[in-house]
Amino acid sequence: MDIAATMRRLTGPLAGRIEMMIGRAVIAAIADAPQAQAMQIELLADEVHDGVERFQGYGFTSHPHPGAEAIVVFPGGTRSHGIVIQVEDRRYRLKNIAPGEVALFDDLDQIVHLKRDGIHIESLNKVTIEAPDIEVIADSVVIDSPDIGLGGASGAKVARVGDDVDLGTGKIISGSDVVRAE
């Protein structure tokens, strides 16, 4: 009796299941409405799985584009119930960040980058902060803008330190053209 052949025969099914436990996939479609994001993924040739749950880290979520790549785990090695555990989209990945740095980014080049020398936020779109109170504690604050509205989009001009003001009328004689308050 050939012991090696017997061992291959006995362990063969187990080895096959182990080999099928982890796979690479391409995302074909995403359903973002369910409690857990559900994906249609393409694995091996002609192997398509629908409704595969995606596990995301607590407090973080994203909606990747079709064509992004994924790592899929199949508990027990059976391909009937996969779980997407990681998604990568090399088309949009922020590149060349320094060791130790972290960034959040999207496909529109909007970035929150924790850099070695500070935090950098970048967007070509409007940035909105909604909160009942905002507190800024800093040694210095610089606002570089050609148009500053305090309390609204329009209003009376506000004098800055150093502006010439008629103390009798309160009218700004020279200085601020960019700061207004309602």
PAZAPA-4460 file (N, C-alpha, C; in steps of 0.05 Angstrom, whole numbers, plus 32768, in hexadecimal, padded with zeros to 4 digits):
% residues 182
    n_x    n_y    n_z   ca_x   ca_y   ca_z    c_x    c_y    c_z   seq   type   mol
   8011   7FE9   8000   8000   8000   8000   8012   8019   8000     1      M     A
   800D   802B   7FED   801C   8044   7FEA   8011   8059   7FFD     2      D     A
   8020   8060   8012   8017   8073   8026   8013   808F   801A     3      I     A
   8025   8097   8009   8023   80B2   7FFD   8009   80B4   7FED     4      A     A
   8003   80A0   7FDD   7FEA   80A0   7FCD   7FD2   80A1   7FDF     5      A     A
   7FD2   8091   7FF5   7FBC   8091   8008   7FB8   80AC   8014     6      T     A
   7FCE   80B9   801C   7FCD   80D4   8029   7FC1   80E8   8015     7      M     A
   7FCA   80E7   7FFB   7FBF   80F9   7FE7   7FA1   80F5   7FE4     8      R     A
   7F99   80DC   7FE3   7F7D   80D5   7FE0   7F6C   80DF   7FF8     9      R     A
   7F77   80DD   800F   7F69   80E5   8028   7F69   8104   802B    10      L     A
   7F7F   8111   8025   7F81   812D   8029   7F79   813E   8010    11      T     A
   7F76   8131   7FFA   7F6F   813F   7FE1   7F57   8151   7FE3    12      G     A
   7F40   8147   7FEC   7F29   8159   7FEF   7F2D   8170   8002    13      P     A
   7F3B   816C   8017   7F42   8181   802A   7F54   8196   801E    14      L     A
   7F68   818D   800F   7F7B   819F   8002   7F6C   81B0   7FED    15      A     A
   7F59   81A5   7FDF   7F49   81B4   7FCB   7F39   81C9   7FD9    16      G     A
   7F2D   81C3   7FEF   7F1D   81D7   7FFE   7F2E   81EE   8009    17      R     A
   7F46   81E7   8012   7F58   81FB   801C   7F61   820E   8005    18      I     A
   7F66   8203   7FEE   7F6E   8213   7FD7   7F58   8226   7FCE    19      E     A
   7F3F   821E   7FD3   7F28   822F   7FCA   7F1E   8242   7FDF    20      M     A
   7F2C   8244   7FF6   7F23   8255   800C   7F26   8273   8007    21      M     A
   7F3B   827A   7FF9   7F41   8297   7FF4   7F44   829B   7FD6    22      I     A
   7F38   82B1   7FCC   7F3A   82B6   7FB0   7F3B   82D4   7FAA    23      G     A
   7F44   82DA   7F92   7F43   82F5   7F88   7F2B   82F7   7F76    24      R     A
   7F1E   830F   7F76   7F06   8313   7F66   7F06   832F   7F5A    25      A     A
   7EF6   8332   7F46   7EF1   834D   7F3B   7ED3   8353   7F40    26      V     A
   7ECE   836B   7F4A   7EB3   8373   7F51   7EA4   837A   7F38    27      I     A
   7E8D   836D   7F34   7E7C   8373   7F1D   7E66   8387   7F23    28      A     A
   7E5A   8384   7F3B   7E44   8395   7F43   7E42   8396   7F61    29      A     A
   7E35   83AC   7F6B   7E34   83B0   7F88   7E17   83B9   7F8F    30      I     A
   7E0C   83AC   7FA4   7DF3   83B5   7FB0   7DFA   83C2   7FCB    31      A     A
   7DF6   83DC   7FCE   7DFF   83EA   7FE6   7DE8   83EE   7FFA    32      D     A
   7DCF   83E7   7FF3   7DB9   83EB   8005   7DB6   83D7   801C    33      A     A
   7DBE   83BE   8018   7DBB   83AB   802E   7DCD   83B1   8046    34      P     A
   7DC7   83A5   805D   7DD7   83AA   8076   7DF4   83A4   8070    35      Q     A
   7DFA   838F   8063   7E16   8389   805A   7E16   838D   803C    36      A     A
   7E29   839C   8032   7E2C   83A0   8016   7E2D   8385   8007    37      Q     A
   7E1E   8382   7FF2   7E1E   8369   7FE3   7E2B   836D   7FC8    38      A     A
   7E3C   835B   7FBF   7E4A   835E   7FA6   7E46   8346   7F94    39      M     A
   7E47   834D   7F7A   7E49   8338   7F66   7E67   8338   7F5F    40      Q     A
   7E73   8320   7F61   7E90   831E   7F5C   7E96   8309   7F47    41      I     A
   7EAB   830D   7F39   7EB5   82F9   7F25   7ECF   82EE   7F2F    42      E     A
   7ED1   82D4   7F31   7EEA   82C7   7F3B   7EF8   82B9   7F25    43      L     A
   7EF9   829F   7F26   7F06   8290   7F10   7EF6   8293   7EF7    44      L     A
   7F00   8289   7EE1   7EF2   828A   7EC7   7ED6   8280   7ECB    45      A     A
   7EC2   8290   7EC3   7EA6   8289   7EC4   7E9B   8283   7EE0    46      D     A
   7EA9   828C   7EF5   7E9F   8289   7F10   7E95   82A4   7F1A    47      E     A
   7E7A   82A8   7F1B   7E6E   82C1   7F24   7E5E   82BB   7F3D    48      V     A
   7E60   82CB   7F51   7E51   82C8   7F6A   7E41   82E2   7F6F    49      H     A
   7E28   82DF   7F75   7E16   82F5   7F7B   7E11   82F7   7F99    50      D     A
   7E0D   8310   7FA2   7E05   8314   7FBE   7E1A   830E   7FD2    51      G     A
   7E33   8310   7FCB   7E49   830A   7FDD   7E4C   8322   7FF0    52      V     A
   7E4B   831D   800A   7E4D   8332   801E   7E69   833D   8020    53      E     A
   7E6A   8357   8024   7E84   8364   8028   7E87   836D   8045    54      R     A
   7E9B   8364   8052   7EA0   836D   806E   7EB2   8386   806C    55      F     A
   7EAA   839B   807A   7EB9   83B4   807A   7EC0   83BB   8097    56      Q     A
   7ED6   83C8   809B   7EDF   83D0   80B6   7ECB   83E3   80C3    57      G     A
   7EC6   83E0   80DC   7EB3   83F1   80EB   7EBA   840E   80E7    58      Y     A
   7EA7   841E   80E0   7EAB   843B   80DD   7EB5   8443   80C2    59      G     A
   7EBB   8430   80B0   7EC4   8436   8096   7EB3   8428   8081    60      F     A
   7EAC   8436   806C   7E9C   8429   8057   7EA4   8436   803D    61      T     A
   7EA0   8427   8027   7EA5   8432   800D   7E93   8423   7FF9    62      S     A
   7E90   842F   7FE2   7E80   8422   7FCC   7E93   8421   7FB4    63      H     A
   7EA1   840B   7FB1   7EB4   840A   7F9B   7EA7   8408   7F80    64      P     A
   7EB6   840F   7F6B   7EAC   840D   7F50   7EAE   83F1   7F46    65      H     A
   7E9D   83E9   7F34   7EA1   83CF   7F26   7EBC   83CF   7F19    66      P     A
   7EC9   83B8   7F1A   7EE4   83B6   7F10   7EF9   83B6   7F25    67      G     A
   7EF2   83BE   7F3E   7F04   83BD   7F54   7F0A   83A0   7F5B    68      A     A
   7F20   839B   7F68   7F28   8380   7F6F   7F21   837A   7F8C    69      E     A
   7F1D   8360   7F92   7F16   8359   7FAE   7F24   833F   7FB6    70      A     A
   7F27   833C   7FD0   7F30   8323   7FDC   7F17   8316   7FE8    71      I     A
   7F12   82FD   7FE1   7EFA   82EF   7FEB   7F02   82D7   7FFB    72      V     A
   7EF5   82D3   8011   7EFA   82BB   8022   7EE1   82AA   8020    73      V     A
   7EE5   8290   801E   7ED0   827C   801E   7ED3   826A   8036    74      F     A
   7EC5   8270   804C   7EC8   8260   8064   7EC3   8242   805F    75      P     A
   7ED4   8231   8068   7ED1   8215   8064   7EDA   820C   8048    76      G     A
   7EE2   821F   8037   7EEB   8217   801D   7ED5   8212   8009    77      G     A
   7EBB   8215   8011   7EA5   8211   7FFE   7E9F   822C   7FF1    78      T     A
   7E9B   822D   7FD7   7E97   8245   7FC9   7E7A   824F   7FCA    79      R     A
   7E6A   8244   7FDB   7E4E   824B   7FDC   7E48   8265   7FEC    80      S     A
   7E5A   826C   7FFE   7E55   8284   800F   7E6F   8293   8013    81      H     A
   7E76   82A5   8001   7E8E   82B5   8004   7E8A   82CE   8013    82      G     A
   7EA0   82DA   801C   7EA0   82F3   802A   7EB7   8304   801E    83      I     A
   7EB1   831C   8015   7EC5   832E   800B   7ED1   833C   8023    84      V     A
   7EEC   8339   8027   7EF8   8345   803E   7F0A   835D   8038    85      I     A
   7F10   8361   801F   7F21   8378   8017   7F1B   8380   7FFA    86      Q     A
   7F1B   839A   7FF5   7F17   83A4   7FDA   7F2D   83B7   7FD4    87      V     A
   7F38   83B6   7FBC   7F4D   83C7   7FB2   7F45   83D1   7F97    88      E     A
   7F4B   83EA   7F91   7F47   83F4   7F76   7F5F   8404   7F6E    89      D     A
   7F71   83F7   7F61   7F8B   8403   7F5A   7F88   841B   7F47    90      R     A
   7F71   841D   7F3A   7F6C   8434   7F28   7F6C   844F   7F37    91      R     A
   7F64   844E   7F51   7F61   8467   7F60   7F73   8469   7F78    92      Y     A
   7F82   8455   7F7E   7F93   8455   7F96   7FA5   846D   7F98    93      R     A
   7FA7   847A   7FAF   7FBA   8490   7FB4   7FD6   8483   7FB5    94      L     A
   7FE8   848E   7FA6   8002   8482   7FA4   8018   8494   7FB0    95      K     A
   802E   8488   7FB7   8046   8496   7FC0   8043   84A5   7FDA    96      N     A
   8033   8499   7FED   8032   84A6   8007   804A   849B   8018    97      I     A
   8052   84AB   802B   8069   84A4   803B   8063   848D   804F    98      A     A
   8078   847E   8056   8074   8469   806A   8066   8473   8083    99      P     A
   8052   8465   808D   8043   846D   80A5   802C   847F   80A0   100      G     A
   8029   848B   8088   8013   849C   8082   7FFA   848C   807B   101      E     A
   7FE3   8499   807E   7FC9   848D   807A   7FB8   84A1   806A   102      V     A
   7FA7   8496   8058   7F96   84A8   8049   7F7B   849B   8043   103      A     A
   7F66   84AC   8042   7F4C   84A5   8037   7F4A   84B3   801C   104      L     A
   7F40   84A5   8008   7F3E   84B1   7FEE   7F27   84A5   7FDE   105      F     A
   7F20   84B2   7FC8   7F0C   84A7   7FB7   7F14   84AA   7F9A   106      D     A
   7F02   84A4   7F88   7F08   84A5   7F6B   7F07   84C1   7F60   107      D     A
   7F00   84D6   7F70   7EFF   84F1   7F67   7F17   8501   7F72   108      L     A
   7F2C   84F4   7F7B   7F43   8500   7F87   7F3D   8511   7F9F   109      D     A
   7F29   850A   7FAE   7F23   8516   7FC8   7F33   8506   7FDD   110      Q     A
   7F42   8514   7FED   7F56   8507   7FFE   7F56   8513   801B   111      I     A
   7F57   8501   802E   7F5E   8508   804A   7F77   84F9   8050   112      V     A
   7F8D   8507   8052   7FA8   84FA   8053   7FB5   8501   806D   113      H     A
   7FBA   84ED   807E   7FC8   84F1   8097   7FE6   84EF   8090   114      L     A
   7FF2   8506   808D   800E   8507   8084   8021   8509   809C   115      K     A
   803B   8507   8097   804F   8509   80AC   804F   8525   80B8   116      R     A
   8048   853A   80A8   804A   8555   80B2   802F   8562   80B7   117      D     A
   8019   8553   80B7   7FFF   855E   80BC   7FE9   854F   80AC   118      G     A
   7FD1   8559   80AE   7FBA   854C   80A0   7FB3   855E   8088   119      I     A
   7FB1   8551   8071   7FAB   855F   8059   7F90   8556   804E   120      H     A
   7F7D   8568   804A   7F63   8562   803E   7F61   8570   8024   121      I     A
   7F5A   8561   800F   7F59   856C   7FF4   7F40   8563   7FE6   122      E     A
   7F32   8577   7FD9   7F1B   8570   7FC9   7F16   8586   7FB4   123      S     A
   7F0E   857E   7F9D   7F06   8591   7F88   7EE9   8599   7F8C   124      L     A
   7EDB   858C   7F9E   7EBF   8591   7FA4   7EBC   85A0   7FBF   125      N     A
   7EA4   85A8   7FC4   7E9E   85B6   7FDD   7EA3   85A4   7FF5   126      K     A
   7EAE   85AF   800A   7EB2   85A0   8023   7E9F   85AC   8038   127      V     A
   7E8E   859C   8044   7E7A   85A5   8057   7E7F   8599   8072   128      T     A
   7E7E   85A9   8087   7E80   859F   80A3   7E66   85A5   80B0   129      I     A
   7E57   8591   80BA   7E3E   8596   80C8   7E41   858D   80E5   130      E     A
   7E3D   85A0   80F7   7E3F   859A   8114   7E32   85B0   8123   131      A     A
   7E28   85AA   813B   7E1C   85C0   814B   7E31   85D4   8155   132      P     A
   7E49   85CB   815A   7E5F   85DC   8163   7E78   85D3   8156   133      D     A
   7E8A   85E5   814F   7EA4   85DF   8145   7EB8   85EE   8156   134      I     A
   7ECC   85E1   8160   7EE1   85ED   8170   7EFC   85E9   8162   135      E     A
   7F0A   85FF   815D   7F24   85FD   8151   7F38   8607   8166   136      V     A
   7F4B   85F7   816C   7F60   85FE   817F   7F7A   85FE   8170   137      I     A
   7F86   8615   816C   7F9E   8617   815C   7FAE   862F   8164   138      A     A
   7FC8   862F   815F   7FD9   8646   8163   7FD4   865B   814D   139      D     A
   7FCB   8651   8136   7FC8   8663   811F   7FB3   8657   810C   140      S     A
   7FA2   8668   8101   7F8F   865F   80EC   7F92   8671   80D4   141      V     A
   7F96   8666   80BD   7F98   8675   80A5   7F82   866D   8092   142      V     A
   7F72   8681   8089   7F5D   867C   8075   7F66   868C   805C   143      I     A
   7F6C   867D   8047   7F75   8689   802E   7F5E   8686   801A   144      D     A
   7F4D   869B   8018   7F36   869A   8007   7F30   86B6   7FFD   145      S     A
   7F27   86B9   7FE4   7F1F   86D3   7FD9   7F03   86DB   7FE3   146      P     A
   7EF5   86CA   7FF0   7ED9   86D0   7FF8   7ED3   86C2   8012   147      D     A
   7ED0   86D1   8028   7ECA   86C5   8042   7EAF   86CF   804C   148      I     A
   7E9C   86BD   8051   7E82   86C4   805C   7E7F   86B9   8078   149      G     A
   7E7B   86CB   808B   7E77   86C3   80A7   7E59   86C4   80AC   150      L     A
   7E4C   86AD   80B1   7E30   86AC   80B8   7E1E   86AB   809F   151      G     A
   7E2A   86AA   8088   7E19   86A8   8070   7E29   86AF   8057   152      G     A
   7E1B   86AE   8041   7E28   86B2   8027   7E2B   86D0   8021   153      A     A
   7E1C   86E1   802E   7E1E   86FE   8028   7E1A   870D   8042   154      S     A
   7E1F   8727   8042   7E1C   8737   8059   7E2E   874F   8059   155      G     A
   7E2D   875D   806F   7E3E   8775   8072   7E5B   876E   8074   156      A     A
   7E6C   8780   806A   7E89   877C   806D   7E91   877D   808A   157      K     A
   7EA6   876E   8091   7EB0   876D   80AC   7ECC   8779   80AC   158      V     A
   7ED1   878C   80BE   7EEC   8797   80C0   7EFF   8783   80CD   159      A     A
   7F17   8783   80C3   7F2C   8773   80CF   7F3F   8785   80DE   160      R     A
   7F50   8779   80EF   7F64   8789   80FD   7F75   8797   80E9   161      V     A
   7F77   87B1   80EB   7F88   87C1   80D9   7F77   87CF   80C3   162      G     A
   7F5E   87C8   80C0   7F4D   87D5   80AC   7F46   87F1   80B6   163      D     A
   7F43   8804   80A4   7F3B   881F   80AB   7F1C   8820   80AD   164      D     A
   7F12   882A   80C5   7EF6   882A   80CA   7EEF   8846   80D4   165      V     A
   7ED9   8851   80C9   7ECE   886B   80D4   7EC0   8864   80EE   166      D     A
   7ECB   886D   8104   7EC0   8866   811E   7EA4   8872   8123   167      L     A
   7E9E   8888   8116   7E84   8895   8119   7E6E   8885   810B   168      G     A
   7E74   887B   80F3   7E5F   886D   80E4   7E62   884F   80E4   169      T     A
   7E7A   8845   80EB   7E7F   8829   80EA   7E85   881E   80CF   170      G     A
   7E87   8830   80BB   7E8C   8829   809F   7EAA   8822   809B   171      K     A
   7EAF   880C   808D   7ECA   8805   8087   7ED4   8817   8070   172      I     A
   7EEA   8825   8075   7EF4   8838   8061   7F06   8829   804E   173      I     A
   7F18   8818   8058   7F29   8809   8047   7F30   87EF   8055   174      S     A
   7F36   87DB   8045   7F3E   87C1   8050   7F2D   87AB   8045   175      G     A
   7F1F   879D   8057   7F11   8784   8050   7EFC   8787   803A   176      S     A
   7F00   8778   8025   7EEC   8775   8010   7EE2   8757   800F   177      D     A
   7EEF   8746   801F   7EEA   872A   801C   7EDB   871E   8034   178      V     A
   7EDB   872A   804B   7ECE   871F   8063   7EB3   872D   8067   179      V     A
   7E9E   871D   8069   7E83   8727   806D   7E75   8718   8084   180      R     A
   7E62   8725   8090   7E52   8718   80A5   7E35   8720   80A3   181      A     A
   7E23   870F   80A9   7E06   8716   80A8   7DFE   8720   80C3   182      E     A
***
